[in-house]
Amino acid sequence: MLEWLTVILGVGATVALLIQALKERRIRRKFDLESEPVVWFVIKTAFTALLMLVITFLLASYRGTPIVLVVLAALVIAYTALMNNSVFGRHTYAIGGNLHAAELSGIKTKAVTFRLFVNMGVLAALAGLVFTARLNSAQPAGGTGFELDSIAAAFIGGAAVTGGIGTVAGAMIGGLIMGVLNNGMSILGLGTDYQQLIKGLVLLIAVGFDIFNKNRSGGGGNIGKRFKLKTSPPPAQEKPVPAASETVEAGIK
């Protein structure tokens, strides 16, 4: 027996995803921006839609949509719209990319930073409520070590060490990878020390890969100098060879 509320939510989310993907591609083609090939776009969109429908069927045939999943979906939609379509989101990216340049451009960096910390407090409180409801008990040391998981999820999801780059969806994907990693290590029966070691190594690999890409593209800046990462020097520019007539004239003079 399927739970129809879950079916409606899943089908609606799939249709919204398809419409958004087609809308973004049409906008990019309208302004002659570089876009992916049609075949790859169709395959990627179809795979994502099929995956969402399969998850919807599994949830509807089991116990329905968990409340936590509904809360997470609402947060992802709200924060994606906030970061992409609001002045506050643009200011946040600007401050993360270059604080001094943001100040010079007229952004009230202290006010934006204050709002960001208030927002972090609200989300931490919400996470505490969800964690307490899951355990059905409140513990003083509950949530210890979650900061390592959240930082690793952000970097795995595409956030840059230097700031100014990253998406909400990418952070969710990083969180999903860390959740699978934690469950796998728990099933294998690894100790807490080994789990922390493995997660720390994953975080170091993600950060190192980001720094390597930044230096490879020439955007490493001070981080590349600090870690002394070598990059290929720019190609030497050949000096123009003077024409024969110009050489003769110079000799006559």
Secondary structure as the mmCIF struct_conf table of DSSP 4:
data_model
#
loop_
_struct_conf.conf_type_id
_struct_conf.id
_struct_conf.beg_label_comp_id
_struct_conf.beg_label_asym_id
_struct_conf.beg_label_seq_id
_struct_conf.end_label_comp_id
_struct_conf.end_label_asym_id
_struct_conf.end_label_seq_id
HELX_RH_AL_P HELX_RH_AL_P1 TRP A 4 LYS A 30
TURN_TY1_P TURN_TY1_P1 PHE A 31 ASP A 32
HELX_RH_AL_P HELX_RH_AL_P2 VAL A 38 TYR A 62
TURN_TY1_P TURN_TY1_P2 ARG A 63 ARG A 63
HELX_RH_AL_P HELX_RH_AL_P3 ILE A 67 ASN A 85
BEND BEND1 SER A 86 SER A 86
HELX_RH_AL_P HELX_RH_AL_P4 VAL A 87 GLY A 97
HELX_RH_AL_P HELX_RH_AL_P5 LEU A 99 LEU A 104
TURN_TY1_P TURN_TY1_P3 SER A 105 GLY A 106
HELX_RH_AL_P HELX_RH_AL_P6 THR A 109 LEU A 135
TURN_TY1_P TURN_TY1_P4 ASN A 136 ASN A 136
BEND BEND2 SER A 137 SER A 137
TURN_TY1_P TURN_TY1_P5 PRO A 140 GLY A 145
HELX_RH_AL_P HELX_RH_AL_P7 PHE A 146 ILE A 156
TURN_TY1_P TURN_TY1_P6 GLY A 157 GLY A 158
TURN_TY1_P TURN_TY1_P7 VAL A 161 THR A 162
BEND BEND3 GLY A 163 GLY A 164
HELX_RH_AL_P HELX_RH_AL_P8 VAL A 168 LEU A 188
TURN_TY1_P TURN_TY1_P8 GLY A 189 GLY A 189
HELX_RH_AL_P HELX_RH_AL_P9 THR A 192 ARG A 216
TURN_TY1_P TURN_TY1_P9 SER A 217 GLY A 218
TURN_TY1_P TURN_TY1_P10 GLY A 221 GLY A 221
HELX_RH_AL_P HELX_RH_AL_P10 ASN A 222 PHE A 227
TURN_TY1_P TURN_TY1_P11 LYS A 228 LYS A 228
HELX_LH_PP_P HELX_LH_PP_P1 SER A 232 ALA A 243
HELX_RH_AL_P HELX_RH_AL_P11 ALA A 244 ILE A 252
#
